[in-house]
């Protein structure tokens, strides 16, 4: 098998594997999408009161980390979604 044929075979195999994985997780992806749409309609949680034990810098770092965990980037948008 020459290099060109090998690359075509490898790409075709990879596409088939990717399609199979997407099919396997389609229900999970749909469930996640429904949950995200439902969450977008919920009111935002009020900001917690700053803890006196934290400095202002520590409080900002915690808020930034929580924003990333909750799926928001530094500009307040969800990565992968159009603004």
N, C-alpha and C positions, 0 to 999 in steps of 0.2 A: 504494500500500500504506500503510495507516495504521500508527501507531506500535505499537499492540498486535500487529498481524499481523507486523510487522517483528521485534519482540522474540520472538514465538513461533517464527518462522522461524530467527532467530539461535540461540536456545536449542536447538532441534531439531538444527540443523546442528552445534553444538558437542557435543551429546551423541553424535551419530553419529561425529564425529571422535575423541572420547574413547574410544568403544567400539572403533573401528578401531585406535587406538594400543594399547589394553589387549590386544586380540587379537594384535597384532603382537609384543608383548613378553611374552606369556603364558608361553612356554617359558623365557625368561630369568628371569622372576619366580619360576617354579617351581624353577629351578635354584638361584637365590639362597636361596629358602626351604629347600630341602634342605640346602644348605651351612650355613645358619645353624643348622638343627636338629642337624646333625652336629657343628658347632663347639661347641654347647651341651653336648654329651656329653664333650668333651675335658677333660682336667685343666687347671687354670689354670697358666699359666707362672709359675715362681718370679720374685719381684721381683728385678730386677738390683741388683747392689751399687751404692750411690751412688758417683759419681765424685768424687774428691777436688777436682777443679778447679771443681766447682759449689758454690755456696752452698746452704744449706737452702731458701731461697726459690726459687732457680733450679731445684732438683731437684723441688720441688712443682709448679712451673709446667710442667716437662717431663712429669711424671707425669700432670698434668691434661690436657695436650694429647694425650698418647698415649691416654688413656682416651677422649677425644672421637673420635680417629681410629679407635680400635678399636670404636666404636659404643656406648659407655657414657656416660650423662649423669653429672652431678656426684653423684647419689645411687647410682650403680652400676647403674642400670637402662638397658635399651636403649630409646631413644625409639620410640614407636609400639607398644610391647608392654605388655600388662597386667602389673602387678606380681605 
